[in-house]
Amino acid sequence: MRLALKHQIILAPATILLLMTLLLSFLQYTYWDLSVKRQEARRLGTVFIALAEADLATQRMQGFAQHLGRDPYLEVGSLAEVTELYRYLSAALQRITELLPLPDQTLALLKQAQYDLNPENGLDAQRILDAVALLRPQLSTLAEASQNQRQKLRGVHNQDIDELVARTAFVSIVVLGTAILVGIFLSLYFARRILRRIQSLSESAGRIAAGDLSPPTPPPKVRDELDGLTLSINRMTERLIRVVGTEKLLEGAEEERRRIAMDIHDQTLSDLSAIRRDLEGIDCPGAPALAEDLQRAMANLREVMDDLHPQTLDILGLGAALQSHLESHLAKGTLPRYHLYSAPEVETAGLSRLALLSLYRIAVEAIHNVIKHAGASRYEVNLDRRGDTVVLSVEDNGTGFEPAERFGRGGRGLYNIRERARGIGATVAWSPSRFSTGTRFELTLPLEGEKETR
């Protein structure tokens, strides 16, 4: 299965991004585990501080109870101090029970001692001493266990940091190296593969441009953009072969027309002229009428010669040939009025003989279509040069028509116009006329494209 061209291009960076994402995920997981251990160490530190505060408060309350045992009379300041010590003790024990998981028995002993040390329950020295004797061993045990856990966790933490740095550096180097190698491998693989196919297409295009119209082998199935380009070049070459074939056929037909016109001029008209001169030298009642008939036949032959190959086109150019055709055949009073404009720049455009003949045939066919089908009272013929293009237009004020419908019905004249235009690399279009009604026919011939067809 072949990947699309855009997928082949982005595969290497996508693979590198994927490996980098996996690396970042690994680092995130590693640092998350370290963060959990840091939070555990922070919790144990808070518990140890709370235990120390509770033990300190307990010691001071023990001293207060011993003093109370010797002197039962209390001052007001001493009572306030005991109350404050109990508040500190209660806050410390609350933090301890919230942060440190304790057995139910230990938790019950702590709550009992806290209750017995509450000044609100009375200041009994013996009760306070008993509660202190119960509480301090528990606090010492918890402090020792907490300290041991802190020391162990600190050692593990330092070891984890060293391992983390080593493991992170190793994994980073491995992943980055793998990503670079995989990226280079994929880039080179797909680049060579794509460049090889592009080079093949470039060579095929070069051969076609050089005149070798052998199309590239079409792919059996379009799998990516280059397959589509190969298929397009193949189709373009086949169409170019048909265009060149049409061009050669038109050249052959025009050359045959020119040869026939020359044969008629050099042989048939010469023979008829000799016969007419002989008739003029005969003193016979029917000779003048026969000479006139022969003269008309010679004139008809000259019209046939002009239709086969207009000599005016070779001698005076395209504009003069169109003017001669209009004046000779279409200047009658019953026919529509016309206006012809031919830019001098067209004559110096360097058009080939085939292009000149094709433009002449197309213009005559378009004019005859106006006369036969448009029902117009006026039409204009313009032959102009616009930059690197030659534009021929025939515009009338007739009834107009839809080219698509006419082509659908198999209009031979329009088909001939389009095929002649295609044979010289020109494009044709029919659109509404700039008059209130009618049709505008326009042919555009690129001079560069025309030069390539020569």
BAGU-10748 format. One record per residue (C-alpha): residue number from 0; residue in one letter; x, y, z. Coordinates in steps of 0.02 Angstrom, whole numbers, plus 50000, padded with zeros to 5 digits. Each point is the difference from the previous one (the first is absolute). Layout:
# BAGU-10748
PT  seq  type   east  north     up
PT  NUM     A      X      Y      Z
...
This chain:
# BAGU-10748
PT  seq  type   east  north     up
PT    0     M  50000  50000  50000
PT    1     R  50074  50166  49945
PT    2     L  49977  50153  50109
PT    3     A  49939  50163  49927
PT    4     L  50139  50122  49954
PT    5     K  49955  50123  50139
PT    6     H  50002  49857  50126
PT    7     Q  50171  49943  49938
PT    8     I  50066  50176  50023
PT    9     I  49938  50019  50179
PT   10     L  50038  49821  50056
PT   11     A  50180  50035  50055
PT   12     P  49961  50155  50106
PT   13     A  49844  49913  50067
PT   14     T  50105  49852  50056
PT   15     I  50125  50115  50086
PT   16     L  49860  50093  50087
PT   17     L  49926  49834  50057
PT   18     L  50165  49943  50075
PT   19     M  50024  50168  50083
PT   20     T  49825  49989  50071
PT   21     L  50039  49829  50072
PT   22     L  50160  50070  50075
PT   23     L  49905  50143  50080
PT   24     S  49871  49878  50067
PT   25     F  50139  49895  50077
PT   26     L  50080  50152  50080
PT   27     Q  49831  50058  50063
PT   28     Y  49968  49830  50080
PT   29     T  50174  49995  50078
PT   30     Y  49985  50174  50074
PT   31     W  49824  49961  50058
PT   32     D  50066  49852  50101
PT   33     L  50135  50112  50072
PT   34     S  49870  50131  50041
PT   35     V  49897  49871  50095
PT   36     K  50151  49955  50105
PT   37     R  50035  50183  50033
PT   38     Q  49823  50024  50059
PT   39     E  50021  49849  50115
PT   40     A  50160  50073  50073
PT   41     R  49913  50168  50024
PT   42     R  49857  49913  50090
PT   43     L  50118  49907  50117
PT   44     G  50092  50162  50036
PT   45     T  49837  50083  50048
PT   46     V  49955  49851  50112
PT   47     F  50171  50005  50084
PT   48     I  49981  50186  50037
PT   49     A  49826  49970  50071
PT   50     L  50067  49859  50109
PT   51     A  50138  50113  50064
PT   52     E  49874  50138  50039
PT   53     A  49886  49876  50089
PT   54     D  50145  49929  50101
PT   55     L  50058  50174  50049
PT   56     A  49826  50050  50056
PT   57     T  49984  49837  50096
PT   58     Q  50164  50030  50092
PT   59     R  49946  50174  50051
PT   60     M  49831  49937  50058
PT   61     Q  50092  49865  50101
PT   62     G  50103  50135  50086
PT   63     F  49841  50097  50034
PT   64     A  49919  49845  50080
PT   65     Q  50153  49969  50110
PT   66     H  49995  50181  50058
PT   67     L  49814  49985  50031
PT   68     G  50033  49846  50108
PT   69     R  50119  50098  50111
PT   70     D  49896  50161  50006
PT   71     P  49812  49980  49972
PT   72     Y  49975  50188  49987
PT   73     L  50006  50064  49820
PT   74     E  50024  50170  49931
PT   75     V  49889  50066  49860
PT   76     G  50149  50010  49880
PT   77     S  50043  49817  50029
PT   78     L  49823  49948  49955
PT   79     A  50008  50099  49838
PT   80     E  50168  49920  49960
PT   81     V  49930  49825  50025
PT   82     T  49853  50040  49887
PT   83     E  50118  50062  49864
PT   84     L  50110  49845  50016
PT   85     Y  49847  49889  49980
PT   86     R  49948  50095  49844
PT   87     Y  50172  49969  49923
PT   88     L  49993  49818  50052
PT   89     S  49827  49975  49925
PT   90     A  50052  50081  49834
PT   91     A  50156  49891  49990
PT   92     L  49904  49840  50039
PT   93     Q  49869  50045  49867
PT   94     R  50136  50019  49868
PT   95     I  50077  49836  50053
PT   96     T  49837  49903  49987
PT   97     E  49960  50081  49830
PT   98     L  50170  49969  49919
PT   99     L  50055  49838  50081
PT  100     P  49901  49837  49988
PT  101     L  49988  49931  50179
PT  102     P  49934  49838  50074
PT  103     D  49832  50016  50085
PT  104     Q  50079  49961  50171
PT  105     T  50129  50139  49983
PT  106     L  49870  50120  49936
PT  107     A  49889  49960  50151
PT  108     L  50145  50028  50122
PT  109     L  50040  50169  49920
PT  110     K  49819  50056  50012
PT  111     Q  49989  49942  50181
PT  112     A  50158  50091  50049
PT  113     Q  49941  50156  49909
PT  114     Y  49837  49992  50097
PT  115     D  50088  49978  50168
PT  116     L  50115  50149  49966
PT  117     N  49856  50116  49961
PT  118     P  49999  50138  50133
PT  119     E  49812  50017  49981
PT  120     N  49982  49829  50080
PT  121     G  50087  50061  50159
PT  122     L  50179  50025  50054
PT  123     D  50038  49836  50087
PT  124     A  50189  49982  50015
PT  125     Q  49999  49810  50010
PT  126     R  49882  49984  49850
PT  127     I  50113  50113  49899
PT  128     L  50155  49902  50049
PT  129     D  49916  49836  49956
PT  130     A  49945  50068  49831
PT  131     V  50176  50065  49967
PT  132     A  50073  49832  50049
PT  133     L  49880  49919  49875
PT  134     L  50028  50126  49859
PT  135     R  50187  50028  49998
PT  136     P  50051  49819  49963
PT  137     Q  49879  49999  49855
PT  138     L  50069  50163  49933
PT  139     S  50178  49937  50017
PT  140     T  49959  49839  49909
PT  141     L  49913  50094  49860
PT  142     A  50143  50126  49987
PT  143     E  50129  49862  49990
PT  144     A  49900  49907  49866
PT  145     S  49973  50162  49903
PT  146     Q  50184  50044  50009
PT  147     N  50050  49827  49939
PT  148     Q  49880  50017  49853
PT  149     R  50071  50172  49961
PT  150     Q  50178  49936  50002
PT  151     K  49954  49852  49891
PT  152     L  49902  50110  49879
PT  153     R  50141  50126  49994
PT  154     G  50122  49864  49951
PT  155     V  49879  49931  49871
PT  156     H  49966  50175  49937
PT  157     N  50185  50037  49974
PT  158     Q  50024  49832  49917
PT  159     D  49846  50029  49891
PT  160     I  50067  50168  49945
PT  161     D  50165  49922  49946
PT  162     E  49910  49859  49912
PT  163     L  49878  50122  49923
PT  164     V  50139  50108  49929
PT  165     A  50091  49849  49930
PT  166     R  49844  49917  49932
PT  167     T  49933  50163  49928
PT  168     A  50166  50038  49914
PT  169     F  50012  49823  49930
PT  170     V  49820  49992  49940
PT  171     S  50011  50176  49928
PT  172     I  50158  49958  49903
PT  173     V  49925  49836  49936
PT  174     V  49834  50077  49951
PT  175     L  50078  50154  49919
PT  176     G  50126  49894  49907
PT  177     T  49865  49879  49943
PT  178     A  49888  50145  49947
PT  179     I  50140  50079  49899
PT  180     L  50048  49836  49917
PT  181     V  49820  49952  49963
PT  182     G  49965  50176  49934
PT  183     I  50154  49997  49888
PT  184     F  49959  49825  49937
PT  185     L  49818  50041  49961
PT  186     S  50047  50166  49921
PT  187     L  50132  49922  49888
PT  188     Y  49888  49853  49955
PT  189     F  49848  50102  49951
PT  190     A  50105  50141  49925
PT  191     R  50092  49880  49885
PT  192     R  49839  49913  49958
PT  193     I  49909  50162  49961
PT  194     L  50148  50078  49908
PT  195     R  50021  49844  49893
PT  196     R  49818  50009  49946
PT  197     I  50010  50188  49972
PT  198     Q  50159  49977  49897
PT  199     S  49910  49870  49894
PT  200     L  49856  50121  49971
PT  201     S  50122  50141  49961
PT  202     E  50089  49892  49871
PT  203     S  49833  49954  49922
PT  204     A  49951  50185  49992
PT  205     G  50170  50042  49924
PT  206     R  49978  49867  49865
PT  207     I  49826  50065  49961
PT  208     A  50066  50179  49989
PT  209     A  50138  49940  49884
PT  210     G  49873  49922  49883
PT  211     D  50003  49819  50059
PT  212     L  49815  49974  50033
PT  213     S  50019  49836  50093
PT  214     P  49890  50015  50156
PT  215     P  50056  49934  50170
PT  216     T  49928  49835  50053
PT  217     P  49837  50035  50093
PT  218     P  49984  49924  50174
PT  219     P  49871  49862  50018
PT  220     K  49925  50090  50149
PT  221     V  50018  50178  50063
PT  222     R  50071  49986  50176
PT  223     D  50077  50172  50026
PT  224     E  50025  50170  49920
PT  225     L  50146  49945  49890
PT  226     D  49895  49859  49929
PT  227     G  49868  50130  49959
PT  228     L  50133  50110  49918
PT  229     T  50064  49852  49899
PT  230     L  49824  49961  49941
PT  231     S  49972  50184  49955
PT  232     I  50163  50007  49899
PT  233     N  49949  49839  49913
PT  234     R  49831  50072  49952
PT  235     M  50078  50166  49951
PT  236     T  50122  49909  49885
PT  237     E  49861  49902  49919
PT  238     R  49903  50160  49968
PT  239     L  50158  50083  49934
PT  240     I  50023  49855  49881
PT  241     R  49823  50026  49937
PT  242     V  50031  50188  49983
PT  243     V  50162  49972  49906
PT  244     G  49912  49873  49889
PT  245     T  49864  50127  49965
PT  246     E  50132  50131  49964
PT  247     K  50090  49886  49879
PT  248     L  49836  49955  49917
PT  249     L  49955  50183  49979
PT  250     E  50172  50039  49932
PT  251     G  49985  49858  49877
PT  252     A  49826  50055  49947
PT  253     E  50055  50181  49977
PT  254     E  50154  49946  49904
PT  255     E  49892  49893  49886
PT  256     R  49880  50146  49975
PT  257     R  50147  50112  49953
PT  258     R  50068  49870  49879
PT  259     I  49831  49979  49916
PT  260     A  49980  50190  49987
PT  261     M  50174  50013  49921
PT  262     D  49959  49859  49877
PT  263     I  49839  50086  49950
PT  264     H  50092  50165  49978
PT  265     D  50151  49932  49909
PT  266     Q  49914  49873  49889
PT  267     T  49811  50013  49989
PT  268     L  49989  50191  49993
PT  269     S  50147  50007  49880
PT  270     D  49914  49877  49884
PT  271     L  49834  50093  50011
PT  272     S  50088  50166  49965
PT  273     A  50080  49925  49845
PT  274     I  49831  49935  49942
PT  275     R  49922  50172  50030
PT  276     R  50136  50084  49895
PT  277     D  49971  49874  49861
PT  278     L  49812  50036  50004
PT  279     E  50033  50186  49987
PT  280     G  50097  49967  49840
PT  281     I  49859  49900  49919
PT  282     D  49880  50097  49890
PT  283     C  49842  49907  50045
PT  284     P  49828  50063  50056
PT  285     G  50000  49893  50159
PT  286     A  50180  50031  50048
PT  287     P  49975  50160  50106
PT  288     A  49862  49921  50105
PT  289     L  50106  49845  50025
PT  290     A  50147  50110  50053
PT  291     E  49890  50089  50128
PT  292     D  49942  49833  50071
PT  293     L  50179  49944  50010
PT  294     Q  50047  50161  50091
PT  295     R  49864  49970  50129
PT  296     A  50062  49823  50025
PT  297     M  50175  50067  50028
PT  298     A  49932  50124  50128
PT  299     N  49911  49859  50090
PT  300     L  50161  49900  50002
PT  301     R  50091  50149  50077
PT  302     E  49867  50004  50137
PT  303     V  50026  49814  50028
PT  304     M  50188  50032  50009
PT  305     D  49972  50139  50125
PT  306     D  49893  49885  50107
PT  307     L  50129  49862  49990
PT  308     H  50145  50114  50047
PT  309     P  49983  50190  50003
PT  310     Q  50152  50072  49913
PT  311     T  49967  50168  50083
PT  312     L  50041  49918  50167
PT  313     D  50175  49954  49942
PT  314     I  50033  50165  49914
PT  315     L  49915  50136  50105
PT  316     G  49961  49917  50166
PT  317     L  49851  49946  50104
PT  318     G  49911  50167  50013
PT  319     A  50008  50031  49813
PT  320     A  49940  49823  49964
PT  321     L  49847  50024  50111
PT  322     Q  49967  50169  49922
PT  323     S  50012  49925  49825
PT  324     H  49881  49858  50047
PT  325     L  49871  50120  50075
PT  326     E  50007  50118  49851
PT  327     S  49992  49860  49873
PT  328     H  49862  49894  50076
PT  329     L  49909  50093  50137
PT  330     A  49986  50180  49943
PT  331     K  49832  49981  49915
PT  332     G  49859  50115  50048
PT  333     T  49888  49860  50062
PT  334     L  50129  49938  50125
PT  335     P  50033  50073  50174
PT  336     R  50115  50149  50016
PT  337     Y  50171  49961  50071
PT  338     H  50150  50086  50075
PT  339     L  50174  49925  49997
PT  340     Y  50145  50055  50107
PT  341     S  50170  49917  49987
PT  342     A  50141  50062  50112
PT  343     P  50169  50019  49912
PT  344     E  50083  49914  50149
PT  345     V  49918  49836  49948
PT  346     E  50097  49997  49836
PT  347     T  50165  50017  50094
PT  348     A  49958  49870  50134
PT  349     G  50096  49864  49907
PT  350     L  49853  49880  49980
PT  351     S  50033  49838  49909
PT  352     R  49919  49960  49832
PT  353     L  49886  49873  50085
PT  354     A  49946  50129  50130
PT  355     L  49963  50131  49866
PT  356     L  49901  49876  49895
PT  357     S  49905  49937  50153
PT  358     L  49957  50177  50057
PT  359     Y  49941  50040  49824
PT  360     R  49891  49843  49988
PT  361     I  49929  50028  50174
PT  362     A  49959  50182  49965
PT  363     V  49914  49956  49835
PT  364     E  49901  49860  50082
PT  365     A  49946  50115  50143
PT  366     I  49946  50135  49876
PT  367     H  49901  49876  49897
PT  368     N  49915  49938  50159
PT  369     V  49945  50179  50035
PT  370     I  49929  50020  49826
PT  371     K  49913  49830  49996
PT  372     H  49933  49984  50176
PT  373     A  50007  50162  50101
PT  374     G  49873  50105  49905
PT  375     A  50110  50152  50035
PT  376     S  50001  50168  49914
PT  377     R  50178  50040  50053
PT  378     Y  50156  49910  50055
PT  379     E  50178  50048  50045
PT  380     V  50161  49905  49970
PT  381     N  50151  50048  50108
PT  382     L  50175  49930  49989
PT  383     D  50110  50070  50137
PT  384     R  50156  49964  50100
PT  385     R  49993  50013  50190
PT  386     G  50170  49975  50077
PT  387     D  50054  49822  49963
PT  388     T  49833  49947  49925
PT  389     V  49910  50024  49836
PT  390     V  49812  50025  50018
PT  391     L  49875  49971  49859
PT  392     S  49819  50050  50034
PT  393     V  49841  49998  49896
PT  394     E  49853  50090  50081
PT  395     D  49823  50022  49932
PT  396     N  49832  50075  50050
PT  397     G  49899  49847  49951
PT  398     T  49888  49883  50097
PT  399     G  50139  49913  50097
PT  400     F  50011  49815  50044
PT  401     E  50056  49878  50136
PT  402     P  50165  49917  49950
PT  403     A  49967  49849  50111
PT  404     E  49837  49962  49912
PT  405     R  50079  50024  49829
PT  406     F  50145  49883  50043
PT  407     G  49874  49875  50068
PT  408     R  49912  49998  49833
PT  409     G  50164  49967  49911
PT  410     G  50033  50170  49919
PT  411     R  50135  49964  49872
PT  412     G  50056  50180  49978
PT  413     L  50028  50030  50185
PT  414     Y  50089  49832  50015
PT  415     N  50118  50048  49857
PT  416     I  50037  50166  50082
PT  417     R  50041  49919  50166
PT  418     E  50110  49865  49921
PT  419     R  50096  50124  49892
PT  420     A  50028  50109  50153
PT  421     R  50059  49852  50103
PT  422     G  50120  49952  49860
PT  423     I  50096  50165  50022
PT  424     G  49986  50007  50189
PT  425     A  49863  50132  50006
PT  426     T  49842  50008  50105
PT  427     V  49827  50054  49942
PT  428     A  49849  50065  50093
PT  429     W  49825  50062  49959
PT  430     S  49917  50131  50109
PT  431     P  49861  50132  49989
PT  432     S  50038  50143  49883
PT  433     R  50031  50177  50061
PT  434     F  49856  50048  49887
PT  435     S  49826  49987  50075
PT  436     T  49983  49828  49919
PT  437     G  50114  49879  49911
PT  438     T  50155  49897  50031
PT  439     R  50185  50034  50020
PT  440     F  50123  49870  49940
PT  441     E  50178  50020  50065
PT  442     L  50158  49902  49963
PT  443     T  50157  50023  50106
PT  444     L  50166  49937  49934
PT  445     P  50151  50009  50118
PT  446     L  50154  50044  49899
PT  447     E  50115  49894  50109
PT  448     G  49882  49851  49984
PT  449     E  49989  50029  49812
PT  450     K  50188  50002  49987
PT  451     E  50008  49832  50089
PT  452     T  49881  49923  49872
PT  453     R  50106  50054  49854
